[in-house]
Amino acid sequence: MKMSKLFRKVMIGAVILFGVISIATSVISGWNLYRHLTQEFTSKGTAIIKNIADSGVDMLVNRDLSTLQAVVDQFAEIHGVAYVYVANADGEIISHTFVPGIPDAVRRNQARQSQQAGGQQMQIVDLPVEGLGDIEDISSPMLAGKAGSVHVGMDKKVIRDIIWTSIKHQQIVLLAIFLISTLLAYMVVNRISRPLNLLAEHAQSLASRDFATSREESSDIEALARHAEDELGDLAKSFLYMEETLAHYIAHLQQAKAEVEEYSQKLEVKVRERTQELNERNEALEKTLAQLKDAQQQLVMQEKMASLGSLTAGIAHEIKNPLNFVNNFAELSVNLTQDLRADLEQEKDRISPAVLEDMEELLRDLEQNVQKINEHGKRADSIVRGMLLHSRGKQGERQLTDLNALVEEYLNLAYHGMRAQDASFNVTIEKDYDTSIGKVNLVPQDISRVLLNVVNNACDSVHEKRKESRDAFAPTLRVSTKSLGDRVEVRVWDNGRGIPPAVLDKVFNPFFTTKPAGKGTGLGLSISYDIVVSEHKGELQVLSEEGKYAEFIITLPKNAA
């Protein structure tokens, strides 16, 4: 028969309880037995010593050592006596039962007791002896130690053997009682657990039963419900009632499930139809959005041509002619100063040294001025050419360009442009150009437009913050370039008003601006983003903390196709 879980639990508890009781009983009885046996052995040893001491005094006085040895040997045959020996007043062992010789431990113990004042009293010492084991050495003086002393060694192993034998017998009796109790417990538990097992098996069958089919037979449970007049019978009746109730509710649930599945199928059809309709509308919206983006791009290009092309072309044409006169006459003036220096060199003997020195100094100043006019005239001419290229509205050609020179040129142009608009504008410019960049393959007029837009925005930001903070704020503009292997980086940092986090993601959107109405078109950064990302395959990023700083990072490939 299969052992029930209840019986297994009872058995585990019984084994644990039996083990605890057995150990506790063994320890208590063993300790009591050890204490009584030790007292008994001590009493036996004391009696032996007294007998030897009473009869041995005369033998020692008469020097009858053979009779003394016979007495000692007689007492050594008593059970539990390990040895007996007699020592004279000088501590010398004169009679003993040791074979073949006196152990060293006994000699050391005898010498120690002879030296102690306590040698005149009975002493009991636990003494480990080689070949004999643990010994209880009992000694008593004869005639207050004047005639010597008698020693009896009681073997503790005998005590341990008696204790272990007693414990074994006790455990056998306890084990027999345990086995009988286990058998009785098995009979009682089996009578209780059999109906419980039937109920458990029936509960498991309910868990795996398909209630949609016919009801299974449960004759054992029904018999238990009919015949049992105790709590188990009531439990069996409750199980049968629960089975019927479950079958009723499950039938209703299955009917409801079928209705839900039918409704779910209808709902899925409606969802698919609605999803298809939404997808069609989404596609139409995407097409409309694409058309809006195309129209927006066209507006961007038209605004770019309108706002930059016409203005730039008009200014460039107006400046070009007078600028040509300035450059031509500057070059001519350089040649004339050189001719004048040659004539002065020929006539220096006719001119006094003081006048000659003044004339040479004036001539040097004149040459420097003319060279500066020529140099800046050519720079202005390159700017005008760039403005004319801007006005054409066509994509320029890539050229190997000195990026550092381009940044420097349009940084100065933006700065002086701001100064021309507002004489109160001023800013500290910090420059850090990487000389290892070399030349970069780019469209100069387009990248210059990007630089102008970014630097102008930075100048506007610090200028507005200066107006708000007045003398408490020091406007600073930091421009740097850096080589990144096959790419170059341009950073424009300002400590102006910064960009609010809410609009940071919109700064490159067309027509979006944070400037007052009428001051900005919202196209500058959008055009710059297209030039850097779409045209030059680079990156344009912005970092900012509102009220503290803004930084634009332009990254360009050195040799883009």
VENSUL-V131026 format. One record per backbone hydrogen bond with DSSP energy under -1.0 kcal/mol. CO is the residue of the C=O (numbers start at 1). NH is the residue of the N-H. E is the energy in kcal/mol with one decimal. If there is no record, write none. Layout:
co: {CO:CO}
nh: {NH:NH}
e: {E:E}
This chain:
co: {4:5:6:7:8:9:10:11:12:13:14:15:16:17:18:19:20:21:22:23:24:25:26:27:28:29:30:31:32:33:34:35:36:37:38:39:40:41:42:43:44:45:46:47:48:49:50:51:52:56:57:58:59:63:64:65:66:67:68:69:70:71:72:75:78:80:83:85:86:86:87:88:92:95:103:104:105:106:107:108:109:110:111:116:117:118:123:125:127:129:129:133:134:135:136:137:138:139:140:142:143:148:149:150:151:152:153:153:154:156:157:158:159:160:161:162:163:164:165:166:167:168:169:170:171:172:173:174:175:176:177:178:179:180:181:182:183:184:185:186:187:188:189:190:192:193:194:195:196:197:198:199:200:201:202:203:204:210:218:219:220:221:222:223:224:230:231:232:233:234:235:236:237:238:239:240:241:242:243:244:245:246:247:248:249:250:251:252:253:254:255:256:257:258:259:260:261:262:263:264:265:266:267:268:269:270:271:272:273:274:275:276:277:278:279:280:281:282:283:284:285:286:287:288:289:290:291:292:293:294:295:296:297:298:299:300:301:302:303:304:304:305:308:309:310:311:312:313:314:315:316:319:320:321:322:323:324:325:326:327:328:329:330:331:332:333:334:335:336:337:338:339:340:341:342:343:347:352:353:354:355:356:357:358:359:360:361:362:363:364:365:366:367:368:369:370:371:372:373:374:375:376:377:378:379:380:381:382:383:384:385:386:387:399:401:401:402:403:404:405:406:407:408:409:410:411:412:413:414:415:416:417:418:422:428:430:432:434:440:442:443:444:445:446:447:448:449:450:451:452:453:454:455:456:457:458:459:460:461:462:463:464:465:466:469:470:475:476:477:478:479:480:482:486:487:488:489:490:491:492:493:494:497:500:503:506:509:516:522:523:524:525:526:527:528:529:530:531:532:539:541:543:545:545:549:550:551:552:553:554:555:556:558}
nh: {8:9:10:11:12:13:14:15:16:17:18:19:20:21:22:23:24:25:26:27:28:29:30:31:32:33:34:35:36:37:38:39:40:41:42:43:44:45:46:47:48:49:50:51:52:53:54:55:56:60:61:62:64:65:68:69:70:71:72:73:74:75:76:78:81:155:153:151:94:95:149:91:88:86:107:108:109:110:111:112:113:114:115:119:120:121:139:137:135:132:133:129:156:127:154:125:152:123:150:147:146:142:87:140:85:138:82:83:136:160:161:162:163:164:165:166:167:168:169:170:171:172:173:174:175:176:177:178:179:180:181:182:183:184:185:186:187:188:189:190:191:192:193:194:196:197:198:199:200:201:202:203:204:205:206:207:208:213:222:223:224:225:226:227:228:234:235:236:237:238:239:240:241:242:243:244:245:246:247:248:249:250:251:252:253:254:255:256:257:258:259:260:261:262:263:264:265:266:267:268:269:270:271:272:273:274:275:276:277:278:279:280:281:282:283:284:285:286:287:288:289:290:291:292:293:294:295:296:297:298:299:300:301:302:303:304:305:306:307:308:309:310:312:313:314:315:316:317:318:319:320:323:324:325:326:327:328:329:330:331:332:333:334:335:336:337:338:339:340:341:342:343:344:345:346:347:350:356:357:358:359:360:361:362:363:364:365:366:367:368:369:370:371:372:373:374:375:376:377:378:379:380:381:382:383:384:385:386:387:388:389:390:391:442:403:440:406:407:408:409:410:411:412:413:414:415:416:417:418:419:420:421:422:425:477:479:481:437:401:399:447:448:449:450:451:452:453:454:455:456:457:458:459:460:461:462:463:464:465:466:467:468:469:470:472:473:428:495:430:493:432:491:489:558:484:556:482:554:480:552:478:550:547:503:506:509:512:519:511:527:528:529:530:531:532:533:535:536:538:555:553:551:548:549:545:494:543:492:541:490:539:488:441}
e: {-2.1:-2.3:-2.4:-2.9:-2.5:-2.4:-2.7:-2.9:-2.3:-2.6:-3.1:-2.6:-2.4:-2.7:-3.0:-2.5:-2.6:-3.0:-2.7:-2.6:-2.5:-2.8:-2.4:-2.3:-2.5:-2.8:-2.7:-2.2:-2.5:-2.9:-2.3:-2.0:-2.4:-3.0:-2.4:-2.4:-2.5:-2.8:-2.4:-2.2:-2.2:-2.5:-2.2:-2.2:-2.5:-3.0:-2.4:-1.9:-2.2:-2.2:-2.4:-2.7:-2.9:-1.4:-1.6:-2.4:-1.9:-2.1:-2.3:-2.7:-1.8:-1.9:-1.6:-1.5:-1.9:-2.6:-2.8:-2.9:-2.4:-1.5:-2.6:-1.8:-2.6:-3.0:-1.8:-2.7:-2.2:-2.6:-2.6:-2.4:-2.3:-2.0:-1.3:-1.6:-1.2:-1.8:-2.9:-3.4:-2.2:-1.6:-2.4:-2.6:-1.9:-3.7:-2.4:-2.8:-2.7:-2.2:-2.6:-2.2:-1.9:-2.9:-2.8:-2.1:-2.3:-2.9:-3.8:-1.2:-2.5:-2.1:-2.6:-2.2:-2.4:-2.9:-2.2:-2.2:-2.6:-2.4:-2.0:-2.2:-2.7:-2.1:-2.0:-2.4:-2.7:-2.2:-2.2:-2.5:-2.6:-2.2:-2.4:-2.8:-2.3:-2.1:-2.8:-2.7:-2.0:-2.1:-3.2:-2.5:-1.4:-1.4:-4.0:-1.9:-1.1:-3.0:-2.0:-2.2:-2.6:-2.9:-2.2:-2.2:-2.2:-2.2:-1.8:-1.7:-1.4:-1.6:-2.2:-2.8:-2.4:-2.5:-1.9:-2.5:-2.0:-1.7:-2.4:-2.2:-2.2:-2.2:-2.0:-2.2:-2.3:-2.5:-2.3:-1.9:-2.4:-2.8:-2.3:-1.9:-2.6:-3.0:-1.7:-1.6:-2.5:-2.7:-1.8:-2.4:-2.8:-2.2:-1.8:-2.5:-2.7:-2.1:-2.3:-2.8:-2.2:-1.8:-2.6:-2.6:-1.9:-2.0:-2.8:-2.7:-2.3:-2.7:-3.2:-2.6:-2.1:-2.6:-2.7:-2.2:-2.2:-2.8:-2.6:-2.1:-2.6:-2.6:-2.4:-2.3:-2.8:-2.5:-2.2:-2.4:-2.5:-2.3:-2.5:-2.7:-2.6:-2.2:-2.3:-2.4:-2.5:-2.6:-2.9:-2.5:-2.4:-2.6:-3.3:-2.1:-1.1:-1.2:-2.6:-2.7:-2.2:-2.3:-2.8:-2.4:-1.9:-2.1:-2.1:-2.2:-2.0:-1.9:-2.2:-2.5:-3.0:-2.9:-1.9:-2.1:-2.4:-2.6:-1.9:-1.8:-2.5:-2.4:-1.7:-2.2:-2.8:-2.1:-1.8:-2.4:-2.5:-1.8:-1.4:-1.8:-1.1:-2.8:-2.5:-2.0:-2.7:-2.6:-2.2:-2.6:-2.6:-2.4:-2.3:-2.4:-2.6:-2.6:-2.6:-2.7:-2.6:-2.4:-2.6:-2.5:-2.9:-2.9:-2.0:-2.2:-1.8:-2.5:-2.1:-2.1:-1.8:-2.3:-2.3:-2.1:-2.3:-2.3:-2.3:-2.2:-1.7:-2.3:-1.1:-2.9:-2.2:-2.8:-2.4:-2.6:-2.2:-1.9:-2.1:-2.0:-2.1:-2.2:-2.8:-2.1:-2.1:-2.2:-2.2:-1.6:-2.4:-1.9:-3.4:-3.0:-2.1:-1.3:-2.9:-3.4:-2.4:-2.6:-1.1:-1.8:-2.6:-2.6:-2.4:-2.6:-2.8:-2.6:-2.1:-2.0:-2.7:-2.7:-2.2:-2.3:-2.2:-2.4:-2.1:-2.0:-2.0:-1.8:-2.8:-2.8:-1.4:-1.2:-2.2:-1.4:-3.3:-3.0:-2.0:-2.6:-2.6:-2.4:-3.4:-2.4:-2.0:-3.3:-2.1:-2.4:-3.1:-1.9:-3.3:-1.3:-1.7:-2.0:-1.5:-2.1:-1.3:-3.0:-2.2:-2.5:-2.1:-2.4:-2.5:-2.9:-2.0:-1.6:-2.9:-2.8:-2.5:-3.1:-2.7:-1.8:-2.1:-2.3:-2.8:-2.4:-2.4:-3.0:-2.4:-2.8:-2.9}
